[in-house]
């Protein structure tokens, strides 16, 4: 039972992180923010994983680590 509660808590924290990141993002790739949020909510936790791998614009390079 404890493992189930822990798993649900981890998924919920991950979902909140993804939704906050979508809301704060200046721009996202492939789809608009509302669509990413909807996909993320409907397909827990796959939607968040898809957003982080396909939709999020990651900063890269040495200059990005200084920002």
DRENNUTOR-666421 format. One record per residue (C-alpha): residue in one letter; residue number from 1; x, y, z. Coordinates in Angstrom, 2 decimals, padded with zeros to 5 digits, always signed. Layout:
BEGIN
{paro "A" NUM {X Y Z}}
...
//
This chain:
BEGIN
{paro "X" 1 {+000.00 +000.00 +000.00}}
{paro "X" 2 {+002.85 +002.37 +000.82}}
{paro "X" 3 {+004.44 +001.70 -002.56}}
{paro "X" 4 {+001.19 +002.63 -004.31}}
{paro "X" 5 {+000.89 +005.89 -002.39}}
{paro "X" 6 {+004.51 +006.71 -003.17}}
{paro "X" 7 {+004.02 +005.97 -006.87}}
{paro "X" 8 {+000.90 +008.15 -007.03}}
{paro "X" 9 {+002.71 +010.97 -005.22}}
{paro "X" 10 {+005.66 +010.80 -007.63}}
{paro "X" 11 {+003.33 +010.89 -010.66}}
{paro "X" 12 {+001.41 +013.86 -009.24}}
{paro "X" 13 {+004.59 +015.79 -008.46}}
{paro "X" 14 {+005.89 +015.06 -011.96}}
{paro "X" 15 {+002.59 +016.22 -013.47}}
{paro "X" 16 {+002.63 +019.46 -011.50}}
{paro "X" 17 {+006.24 +020.07 -012.57}}
{paro "X" 18 {+005.33 +019.54 -016.24}}
{paro "X" 19 {+002.25 +021.79 -016.06}}
{paro "X" 20 {+004.20 +024.58 -014.35}}
{paro "X" 21 {+006.97 +024.24 -016.93}}
{paro "X" 22 {+004.44 +024.41 -019.77}}
{paro "X" 23 {+002.84 +027.50 -018.26}}
{paro "X" 24 {+006.16 +029.29 -017.74}}
{paro "X" 25 {+007.73 +028.35 -021.09}}
{paro "X" 26 {+008.26 +031.23 -023.49}}
{paro "X" 27 {+007.76 +028.90 -026.42}}
{paro "X" 28 {+007.34 +025.17 -026.98}}
{paro "X" 29 {+007.94 +022.94 -029.96}}
{paro "X" 30 {+005.52 +021.11 -032.25}}
{paro "X" 31 {+002.22 +022.01 -030.47}}
{paro "X" 32 {+000.88 +024.98 -028.54}}
{paro "X" 33 {+000.96 +025.16 -024.75}}
{paro "X" 34 {-002.72 +024.38 -024.27}}
{paro "X" 35 {-002.45 +021.20 -026.31}}
{paro "X" 36 {+000.65 +020.05 -024.39}}
{paro "X" 37 {-001.14 +020.71 -021.10}}
{paro "X" 38 {-004.18 +018.72 -022.23}}
{paro "X" 39 {-002.05 +015.81 -023.46}}
{paro "X" 40 {-000.10 +015.88 -020.22}}
{paro "X" 41 {-003.28 +015.76 -018.12}}
{paro "X" 42 {-005.07 +013.10 -020.15}}
{paro "X" 43 {-002.21 +010.63 -020.50}}
{paro "X" 44 {-000.52 +010.53 -017.09}}
{paro "X" 45 {+002.55 +010.25 -016.97}}
{paro "X" 46 {+003.17 +009.62 -020.68}}
{paro "X" 47 {+002.05 +013.14 -021.64}}
{paro "X" 48 {+004.65 +014.74 -019.40}}
{paro "X" 49 {+007.35 +012.48 -020.77}}
{paro "X" 50 {+006.32 +013.35 -024.32}}
{paro "X" 51 {+006.33 +017.07 -023.50}}
{paro "X" 52 {+009.80 +016.91 -021.97}}
{paro "X" 53 {+011.21 +014.89 -024.85}}
{paro "X" 54 {+009.39 +016.48 -027.83}}
{paro "X" 55 {+007.91 +019.81 -026.78}}
{paro "X" 56 {+010.27 +021.50 -024.34}}
{paro "X" 57 {+012.95 +023.79 -025.70}}
{paro "X" 58 {+016.08 +022.85 -023.76}}
{paro "X" 59 {+018.90 +025.32 -023.42}}
{paro "X" 60 {+022.16 +023.93 -024.72}}
{paro "X" 61 {+025.76 +024.96 -024.83}}
{paro "X" 62 {+028.12 +026.60 -022.36}}
{paro "X" 63 {+026.37 +029.97 -022.48}}
{paro "X" 64 {+023.09 +028.41 -021.34}}
{paro "X" 65 {+024.67 +027.03 -018.17}}
{paro "X" 66 {+025.68 +030.55 -017.17}}
{paro "X" 67 {+022.14 +031.91 -017.45}}
//
